[in-house]
Amino acid sequence: MIGFLQNLIDALSLGSLYALAALGIGLMFGVLRLINFAHGDLITVGAYALIVPAADATARMFIGAWPLPLMVLGVCAVVVAFALLSDLLLFRHLRRASAPTLMIASFAAGYIIENGILVVYGARPKAIDLWPDLGREMEIGALHVPRLQLVTIGVTVLLMAALTWFLKRTRYGVQMRAAAEDFAMARYIGVRANFVIGLAFSISGILAAVASLLYISQTGGLSFTLGVPLMLFGLIATVIGGMGSLLGAVVGGLAVGFVSSMLQAYLPEGLRSFRDAFVFAIVILILLLRPSGLIPTKALVPRI
């Protein structure tokens, strides 16, 4: 029983990271019908914003050396700036484009960001020690839980609650919900399209920044493809949760994290290297049974 609870906490922590990535992807799809493959590269940008550009393998801290509140705000500001810049230079000119065109454009944006990181920082992986105290374990009864896992779960719950409050209780949040339900009708009743879309890019940037800080605290290593795995599993979580559903994104992220952690813990040792294959097989099974996801929304209706 203790072993299962320990694995459950691991699953909640991993699922929380996937949920953060899925929230950013699901938010953009709900408003703009954009499957933003560049979201993973925004996560990478947030991690690299912590250090001074250098080609060596040992990272020198820049924003990462600031006090905690300023560091979080600084990383968020950098990632939000990149997100808004991608909208200004690229996606704003493709407002009426089809979904495949937007998807290809996001691929291009991600490729440009990756190569920009290579030019500035070099290709060599870098080591970074961010918040080493969070790696220490806490005893909760018979359980030994790293503080970082509790922080990850807590931050995800807090951000989900804040985003829910924003969408339901604020004027701009209601406008975003209206745009997600029926973008054309929302514009007819006075919702400013560029403002709402820019706000969605900003919020997804904040989510990417927080995910990058939590992820780099766990891995301790930087590479120019850092955010790609999170983006991939976040996209999977968004699809099985229900495209455009923020609740579905969280449920999907937790589900993927749970399945992945439990397979890692309970698969025979000879099969553990095939864990991701089993995860994707389960995802395919879910989609065969629920093609629209666990919590389908009107976001699946094409936008005019």
C-alpha positions in Angstrom: 0.0 0.0 0.0 2.8 2.4 0.9 4.5 1.7 -2.4 1.3 2.4 -4.3 0.8 5.7 -2.5 4.4 6.6 -3.3 3.8 5.8 -7.0 0.5 7.8 -6.9 2.3 10.9 -5.7 4.9 10.4 -8.5 2.0 10.1 -11.0 0.3 13.2 -9.7 3.5 15.2 -10.0 4.2 14.0 -13.5 0.6 14.5 -14.5 0.7 18.0 -13.2 3.5 18.9 -15.5 1.6 17.4 -18.4 -1.5 19.2 -17.4 0.3 22.6 -17.4 1.6 21.9 -20.9 -1.9 20.7 -22.0 -3.6 23.8 -20.5 -1.5 26.1 -22.8 -2.2 24.0 -25.9 -5.9 23.6 -25.1 -6.3 27.3 -24.5 -4.9 28.3 -27.9 -7.0 25.6 -29.6 -10.1 26.8 -27.9 -9.7 30.5 -29.0 -7.8 30.3 -32.3 -8.3 26.6 -33.3 -4.5 26.5 -33.3 -2.6 23.3 -32.4 0.5 25.2 -31.3 3.5 22.9 -31.8 5.8 25.8 -30.9 4.5 25.6 -27.3 7.2 23.2 -26.4 9.8 25.6 -27.7 8.3 28.4 -25.5 9.0 26.0 -22.6 12.6 25.7 -23.8 12.9 29.5 -24.0 11.7 29.8 -20.4 14.5 27.5 -19.3 17.2 29.2 -21.3 16.1 32.6 -20.0 17.6 31.6 -16.7 21.2 31.6 -17.9 23.8 33.8 -19.6 24.4 32.9 -23.2 27.5 30.7 -23.4 28.7 27.7 -25.4 30.2 25.8 -22.5 28.4 23.0 -20.7 28.2 24.7 -17.3 25.4 27.3 -17.2 26.0 30.6 -15.6 22.9 32.0 -13.9 21.4 35.3 -15.1 17.7 35.6 -14.3 18.0 32.4 -12.3 20.2 34.3 -9.8 17.5 36.8 -9.0 15.2 36.6 -6.0 12.4 34.1 -6.4 9.5 36.5 -7.2 11.6 38.5 -9.7 13.0 35.3 -11.3 9.5 34.0 -11.9 8.3 37.3 -13.2 11.4 37.7 -15.4 11.0 34.2 -17.0 7.3 34.8 -17.5 8.0 38.1 -19.2 10.5 36.6 -21.6 8.3 33.7 -22.6 5.2 36.0 -23.0 7.2 38.3 -25.1 8.2 35.4 -27.4 4.5 34.2 -27.5 3.2 37.7 -28.4 6.0 38.2 -31.0 5.0 34.9 -32.7 1.4 36.2 -32.9 2.4 39.6 -34.1 4.8 38.4 -36.8 3.1 35.2 -37.9 -0.3 34.2 -36.6 -2.0 37.6 -36.9 -1.5 37.4 -40.6 -3.2 33.9 -40.7 -6.4 34.7 -38.8 -8.6 33.3 -41.6 -6.2 30.4 -42.5 -7.3 26.8 -42.3 -6.3 24.6 -39.3 -3.6 22.7 -41.3 -2.0 26.0 -42.4 -1.9 27.2 -38.8 -0.4 23.9 -37.7 2.3 24.1 -40.3 3.0 27.7 -39.3 3.4 26.7 -35.7 5.9 24.0 -36.8 7.9 26.8 -38.6 7.8 29.1 -35.6 9.1 26.3 -33.3 11.9 25.4 -35.8 12.9 29.1 -35.9 13.0 29.3 -32.1 15.0 26.1 -31.8 17.6 27.3 -34.3 17.7 30.7 -32.6 18.6 29.0 -29.3 21.3 27.0 -31.1 22.8 30.2 -32.5 22.8 32.0 -29.2 23.6 29.2 -26.7 25.2 26.5 -28.8 24.2 22.9 -29.2 25.9 21.4 -26.1 23.7 20.5 -23.2 24.1 22.5 -20.1 23.8 21.7 -16.4 21.8 24.0 -14.1 21.1 23.6 -10.4 17.8 25.4 -9.8 16.3 25.3 -6.3 18.4 22.4 -4.9 16.5 22.5 -1.6 13.4 21.3 -3.3 15.1 18.0 -4.0 15.1 17.1 -0.4 12.5 14.6 0.9 9.8 15.2 3.4 8.4 12.5 5.6 4.6 12.2 5.5 3.9 9.2 7.7 5.7 6.3 6.1 6.0 8.2 2.8 9.2 10.0 1.6 8.1 12.7 -0.8 10.5 15.2 -2.5 9.4 18.8 -1.9 9.5 19.5 -5.6 6.7 17.0 -6.3 4.5 18.7 -3.7 5.3 22.1 -5.2 4.6 20.9 -8.7 1.2 19.6 -7.7 0.4 22.7 -5.6 1.4 25.1 -8.4 -0.7 23.3 -10.9 -3.8 23.3 -8.6 -3.2 27.0 -7.9 -2.9 28.0 -11.6 -5.9 25.9 -12.6 -8.0 27.6 -9.9 -6.7 31.1 -10.9 -7.4 30.4 -14.6 -10.9 29.1 -13.8 -11.6 32.2 -11.7 -10.3 34.5 -14.5 -12.4 32.9 -17.1 -15.6 32.9 -15.1 -15.4 36.0 -13.0 -13.6 38.6 -15.1 -14.7 40.6 -18.1 -11.8 39.5 -20.3 -12.2 35.9 -19.2 -15.9 36.0 -20.3 -14.8 37.4 -23.6 -12.3 34.6 -24.1 -15.0 32.0 -23.2 -17.3 33.6 -25.7 -14.6 33.6 -28.4 -14.0 29.9 -27.7 -17.7 29.0 -28.0 -18.4 31.0 -31.2 -15.6 33.3 -32.4 -17.7 34.9 -35.2 -20.6 35.8 -32.9 -18.3 37.1 -30.2 -16.8 39.5 -32.8 -20.3 40.7 -33.8 -21.2 41.6 -30.2 -18.0 43.7 -29.7 -15.3 41.3 -28.6 -11.9 42.6 -29.9 -10.4 39.6 -31.7 -6.8 40.7 -31.6 -6.9 41.6 -27.9 -8.6 38.3 -26.9 -6.1 36.2 -29.0 -3.2 38.2 -27.6 -4.4 37.5 -24.1 -4.7 33.8 -24.9 -1.0 33.9 -26.2 0.0 35.7 -23.0 -1.7 33.2 -20.7 -0.3 30.2 -22.6 3.2 31.9 -22.3 2.8 32.2 -18.5 1.8 28.5 -18.3 4.8 27.6 -20.5 7.2 29.6 -18.3 5.9 28.0 -15.1 6.2 24.5 -16.7 9.8 25.3 -17.7 10.8 26.3 -14.2 9.3 23.2 -12.7 10.7 20.9 -15.4 14.2 22.2 -15.3 14.2 21.9 -11.5 13.6 18.1 -12.0 15.9 17.4 -14.9 18.8 19.8 -14.0 19.8 19.9 -17.7 19.3 22.2 -20.6 19.0 21.3 -24.3 17.5 23.0 -27.3 14.8 20.3 -27.5 14.0 20.5 -23.7 10.3 21.3 -24.1 9.5 18.9 -27.0 8.6 15.9 -24.8 6.4 18.0 -22.6 4.7 19.5 -25.6 4.1 16.0 -27.1 2.6 14.6 -23.9 0.7 17.8 -23.3 -0.8 17.5 -26.8 -1.7 13.8 -26.1 -3.4 14.9 -22.9 -5.3 17.6 -24.7 -6.6 15.2 -27.3 -7.7 12.5 -24.9 -9.2 15.1 -22.5 -11.1 16.9 -25.2 -9.7 19.6 -27.6 -10.5 23.1 -26.2 -11.6 21.9 -22.8 -9.4 23.2 -20.0 -10.9 20.7 -17.5 -10.3 18.0 -20.1 -6.7 19.1 -20.5 -6.1 18.7 -16.8 -7.9 15.4 -16.6 -6.0 14.2 -19.7 -2.6 15.3 -18.2 -3.3 13.6 -15.0 -4.4 10.5 -16.8 -1.3 10.3 -19.0 0.9 10.9 -15.9 -0.9 8.2 -14.0 -0.6 5.6 -16.7 3.0 6.5 -17.5 4.1 6.3 -13.8 2.2 3.2 -13.0 3.6 1.4 -16.1 7.1 2.4 -15.1 6.6 1.1 -11.6 4.7 -2.2 -12.4 5.8 -3.3 -15.8 8.4 -6.2 -15.8 11.9 -4.9 -16.0 12.4 -6.2 -19.5 9.3 -4.2 -20.8 10.0 -0.9 -19.1 11.9 0.5 -22.1 8.7 0.1 -24.1 6.7 2.1 -21.5 5.8 4.9 -24.0 4.6 2.4 -26.5 2.1 1.0 -24.0 1.1 4.6 -23.1 0.3 5.4 -26.8 -1.5 2.1 -27.2 -3.8 3.0 -24.2 -4.3 6.5 -25.8 -5.4 4.9 -29.1 -7.8 2.7 -27.2 -9.3 5.7 -25.4 -9.7 7.6 -28.7 -11.4 4.5 -30.3 -13.9 4.5 -27.5 -14.2 8.3 -27.1 -13.1 10.0 -30.4 -14.0 13.5 -29.1 -12.1 13.0 -25.9 -13.2 12.5 -22.3 -14.8 15.9 -22.0 -15.7 17.1 -25.6 -16.6 20.8 -26.1 -17.9 23.1 -28.8 -14.3 23.9 -29.7 -14.5 21.0 -32.1 -17.0 23.0 -34.2 -15.1 24.7 -37.1 -14.6 28.5 -36.6 -15.9 30.9 -39.3 
